[in-house]
């Protein structure tokens, strides 16, 4: 009887909402497949492929996790995918060629980088209206927002700048010059730093959010890999501020960086042309999109091991995790 009760207790724990990975779902945008791949977070198997707009790239979940926002770049709008029905239920306005966006921590508004018109568009996701347009540098892409929602950072690829924007006034307060072709911005949870990747420069600039000074530049060197193939793109920092994971493009590696010392501790071999990254809700795993090999890699954060490769659609670009 005791053994039965123990087993029953374990089964109950396993099936409780939020326990382990039972309730997690992974969503991947396929840039050339014009689709979203849906993956069960427990079995790591593909459960659905959903047709969406043209050239889907950046994706992010609504705060209540009922919807997935999708940058439909060639349709020049943002699509809203209902995650229960897996149907696109509405569209939101944006400028030409929306590539990446970030949602305010409060759930509204959505800040969209429009690559072709040098603007960040601020969109009210409830009303479906444009609240503001913020002129930035040439080819805006990377978007990061501070944990308190007060500061937005946009990176402009051709201008090679990180623009700091006040979200109450929609005015640029500071411009920080970084290395060539900045692609992503990630705030640390303590709001002390923002990490900005530079694809062609091959570095990550760690910027102090108060002084707006670059306090460190992370560089990379992979034995047997040409320096020009090491191209930092996506970046994620753990909530405790101890580790950063950096997607290194055509080097087919994800770098593991000590976020306290800024030293690179490991390089993990993933699929071809690694692009974006996303943690699961407990930060036990991180997922990378690998554009050329048409798959995602599943990385165990604690062991720093790639535990599975999952085939998705054509040219996977963005990734988001529900649960």
C-alpha positions in Angstrom: 0.0 0.0 0.0 2.8 2.4 0.9 4.5 1.7 -2.5 1.2 2.3 -4.3 0.7 5.6 -2.5 4.2 6.7 -3.3 3.7 5.9 -7.0 0.4 7.7 -7.0 1.9 10.7 -5.4 4.6 10.9 -8.0 2.1 10.5 -10.8 0.0 13.4 -9.3 3.1 15.6 -9.1 4.0 14.8 -12.7 0.6 15.8 -13.9 0.2 19.0 -11.9 0.0 22.1 -14.0 3.4 23.7 -14.3 5.3 20.7 -13.0 8.4 20.0 -15.0 7.7 20.5 -18.7 4.2 18.9 -18.9 2.4 22.1 -19.8 5.0 23.7 -22.0 4.6 24.4 -25.8 7.3 25.6 -28.1 6.4 27.8 -31.1 8.8 28.3 -34.0 8.4 30.7 -37.0 9.6 29.4 -40.3 10.7 32.3 -42.4 10.6 30.6 -45.8 7.9 28.1 -44.9 5.4 30.8 -44.0 4.3 28.8 -41.0 4.5 28.3 -37.3 5.7 24.9 -36.0 4.1 23.8 -32.7 6.1 21.4 -30.5 5.0 19.6 -27.3 7.4 20.7 -24.5 7.2 17.3 -22.8 7.6 14.9 -25.7 9.6 17.3 -27.8 7.5 16.2 -30.8 5.9 18.4 -33.5 2.1 18.5 -32.9 1.0 21.0 -35.6 2.2 23.2 -38.4 0.1 26.4 -38.9 0.1 28.4 -42.1 0.5 32.2 -41.4 1.5 35.3 -43.3 4.5 35.9 -45.6 8.0 35.6 -44.1 7.3 35.2 -40.4 10.2 36.2 -38.3 10.0 37.7 -34.8 7.4 36.1 -32.5 6.4 36.7 -28.9 3.6 35.6 -26.6 0.9 37.8 -25.1 1.1 38.3 -21.4 -1.7 35.9 -20.7 -0.1 33.4 -23.2 -3.4 33.1 -25.1 -2.0 34.6 -28.3 1.2 34.5 -30.3 2.2 37.8 -32.0 3.9 37.2 -35.4 6.0 39.6 -37.5 4.7 38.8 -41.0 7.5 40.7 -42.6 6.5 40.6 -46.3 2.8 41.4 -45.4 3.9 44.5 -43.5 1.8 43.7 -40.5 1.7 41.7 -37.2 -0.6 38.7 -37.0 -2.3 37.5 -33.9 -2.5 33.7 -33.6 -5.1 32.3 -31.2 -3.2 29.4 -29.4 -6.4 27.4 -28.6 -7.8 27.3 -32.1 -4.4 27.8 -33.9 -6.1 30.4 -36.2 -5.0 33.9 -37.1 -7.8 35.9 -35.5 -6.7 39.5 -36.3 -3.8 41.7 -37.6 -2.1 44.6 -36.0 -0.5 47.5 -37.9 3.2 48.0 -38.3 5.5 49.8 -40.7 7.1 48.2 -43.7 9.0 44.9 -43.1 8.5 44.3 -39.3 11.3 42.0 -38.2 11.5 42.0 -34.4 9.4 43.4 -31.6 9.1 43.4 -27.8 6.0 43.5 -25.6 5.8 45.8 -22.7 6.0 43.8 -19.4 2.5 45.0 -18.6 1.2 43.3 -21.8 0.6 46.5 -23.8 1.9 48.1 -26.0 4.0 46.2 -28.5 7.1 47.9 -29.9 7.9 46.9 -33.5 11.1 47.4 -35.4 10.4 48.1 -39.1 13.5 47.4 -41.1 12.6 49.2 -44.2 11.5 52.6 -42.9 13.9 53.3 -40.0 11.0 53.5 -37.5 9.9 51.8 -34.3 6.2 51.6 -34.3 4.3 51.5 -30.9 1.1 49.5 -31.2 -1.8 49.3 -28.8 -2.5 45.5 -29.0 -6.0 45.9 -27.5 -7.3 48.7 -29.7 -5.2 47.7 -32.8 -4.0 51.3 -33.2 -0.6 53.0 -33.7 0.3 55.1 -30.6 3.5 56.5 -31.9 6.3 56.2 -34.5 9.9 56.7 -33.3 12.5 57.6 -35.9 15.7 55.5 -35.3 18.8 54.6 -37.2 19.0 52.7 -40.5 17.7 49.1 -40.6 16.3 48.8 -37.1 16.1 45.2 -35.7 17.0 44.3 -32.2 14.5 45.2 -29.5 14.9 44.9 -25.8 12.9 46.4 -22.9 13.9 47.0 -19.3 12.2 44.8 -16.6 10.2 47.8 -15.4 9.1 48.7 -18.9 10.5 52.3 -18.7 13.3 52.0 -21.2 13.3 50.4 -24.7 16.5 49.7 -26.7 16.4 49.4 -30.4 19.5 48.4 -32.4 20.0 49.7 -35.9 22.1 47.5 -38.1 23.6 50.0 -40.5 23.9 52.9 -38.1 25.7 50.5 -35.6 23.9 52.0 -32.6 21.8 51.0 -29.7 19.1 53.6 -29.2 17.7 54.1 -25.7 14.1 55.2 -25.8 11.9 56.5 -23.0 8.6 54.5 -23.2 6.6 57.3 -21.6 7.6 60.0 -24.1 8.7 57.8 -27.0 11.9 60.0 -27.3 15.4 58.8 -27.8 17.5 59.7 -24.7 20.8 58.2 -25.6 22.6 56.6 -28.5 25.5 54.1 -27.9 27.8 53.2 -30.8 28.5 49.5 -30.9 30.3 47.2 -33.3 29.1 46.4 -36.8 25.6 45.2 -37.5 23.9 45.0 -34.1 21.1 42.4 -34.1 19.7 41.9 -30.7 19.3 43.6 -27.3 18.7 41.8 -24.0 18.3 43.4 -20.6 19.5 41.7 -17.4 16.7 41.1 -14.9 18.4 43.4 -12.4 18.2 46.2 -15.0 22.0 46.9 -14.6 23.1 45.9 -18.1 21.8 45.5 -21.6 23.6 43.0 -23.9 23.9 44.0 -27.6 25.1 41.5 -30.2 27.0 42.7 -33.2 26.8 40.1 -36.1 29.6 41.4 -38.3 31.7 42.9 -35.5 31.7 39.5 -33.9 31.2 40.9 -30.4 28.7 41.4 -27.6 28.7 44.9 -26.0 27.6 44.9 -22.4 26.2 48.4 -21.7 25.6 49.9 -18.3 22.0 51.1 -18.2 22.8 54.1 -16.0 25.9 55.5 -17.5 25.2 54.2 -21.1 28.8 53.2 -21.2 30.1 49.9 -22.6 31.6 48.2 -19.6 32.7 45.1 -21.4 33.0 43.5 -24.9 32.6 39.8 -25.1 34.7 38.2 -27.9 34.7 34.7 -29.3 37.3 32.3 -30.6 36.4 28.8 -31.7 39.2 26.4 -32.7 38.9 25.4 -36.3 36.3 28.0 -37.1 37.1 31.1 -39.2 36.6 34.3 -37.3 34.2 35.7 -40.0 31.9 32.8 -39.4 31.4 33.7 -35.7 28.5 36.1 -35.9 26.6 36.8 -32.7 22.8 37.2 -33.2 20.3 36.0 -30.6 21.1 36.4 -26.8 19.5 35.3 -23.6 20.7 36.0 -20.0 19.4 33.8 -17.1 17.2 35.5 -14.5 19.8 35.1 -11.8 22.3 36.9 -14.0 24.9 34.1 -13.9 24.9 32.9 -17.5 24.4 34.3 -21.0 23.8 32.2 -24.1 24.7 33.7 -27.4 23.8 32.3 -30.8 26.8 32.5 -33.1 25.3 32.2 -36.6 27.2 30.3 -39.3 29.7 29.0 -36.8 26.9 26.6 -35.7 27.6 27.2 -32.1 25.9 28.6 -29.0 28.3 30.3 -26.6 27.9 29.9 -22.9 29.2 33.1 -21.2 29.8 33.7 -17.5 27.7 36.8 -17.1 29.6 37.9 -14.0 33.1 37.7 -15.4 32.2 38.0 -19.1 34.4 35.0 -19.9 33.2 32.4 -22.5 33.0 29.1 -20.7 31.7 26.8 -23.4 30.7 26.4 -27.1 27.8 24.1 -27.9 27.5 22.6 -31.3 24.0 23.0 -32.7 22.4 23.1 -36.1 23.4 25.1 -39.1 23.2 28.9 -39.0 21.9 29.3 -35.4 19.7 32.4 -35.2 17.5 33.0 -32.1 17.1 31.6 -28.6 14.4 31.2 -26.0 14.4 29.7 -22.5 11.6 27.6 -21.2 9.7 29.0 -18.2 11.9 27.4 -15.6 15.1 28.1 -17.6 16.0 24.5 -17.5 16.3 24.3 -21.2 17.1 26.8 -24.0 16.0 26.3 -27.6 17.9 27.6 -30.7 16.5 28.1 -34.2 18.9 26.8 -36.9 18.0 28.4 -40.2 19.9 26.4 -42.7 19.4 22.9 -41.2 15.7 23.5 -40.7 15.6 22.4 -37.1 15.8 23.6 -33.6 18.3 22.4 -30.9 17.2 21.6 -27.3 19.9 22.5 -24.8 20.0 21.4 -21.2 21.0 24.5 -19.3 22.5 22.7 -16.2 24.6 20.2 -18.1 25.2 22.4 -21.1 24.4 19.6 -23.5 22.4 19.5 -26.7 19.8 16.8 -25.9 17.8 16.8 -29.1 17.4 18.2 -32.6 13.8 18.7 -33.8 13.0 19.1 -37.5 10.7 22.1 -38.2 9.8 24.1 -41.3 11.9 26.0 -43.8 14.4 28.4 -42.4 13.3 28.6 -38.7 13.8 32.1 -37.4 12.0 33.0 -34.1 11.2 30.9 -31.1 8.9 31.4 -28.1 7.9 29.1 -25.2 4.5 28.9 -23.5 4.3 27.7 -19.9 
